[in-house]
Amino acid sequence: MPPKHGPWRAQVVLHDVAERQIDAMNDADREILDAAIVRLSLDHRIGARGDGKLEWEYRDDRVRIVYIPTVIGTIVLVAYVEVG
């Protein structure tokens, strides 16, 4: 019997700008952001396509993430994050 595992996830890669933003956050904000990044890794189409052709934007009540998914969605490059 094959092993059971969780749902497939994309690999999330942080741009230098996003890494600096996360480094400046407190632990509570990082937890909120982490949950949003997990949702994004499970389905990169939960955001909306930006005005440009490459970038997408995900927003909820507390988080904004600007990202670029690969064509087949296996890698998501996070370019910018906000928690507030």
Stockholm file with secondary structure:
# STOCKHOLM 1.0

chainA/1-84         MPPKHGPWRAQVVLHDVAERQIDAMNDADREILDAAIVRLSLDHRIGARGDGKLEWEYRDDRVRIVYIPTVIGTIVLVAYVEVG
#=GR chainA/1-84 SS CCCCCCCCCCEEEECHHHHHHHHTSCHHHHHHHHHHHHHHHHCGGGSEECSSSSCEEEECSSEEEEEEECTTSSEEEEEEEEEC
#=GC SS_cons        CCCCCCCCCCEEEECHHHHHHHHTSCHHHHHHHHHHHHHHHHCGGGSEECSSSSCEEEECSSEEEEEEECTTSSEEEEEEEEEC
//
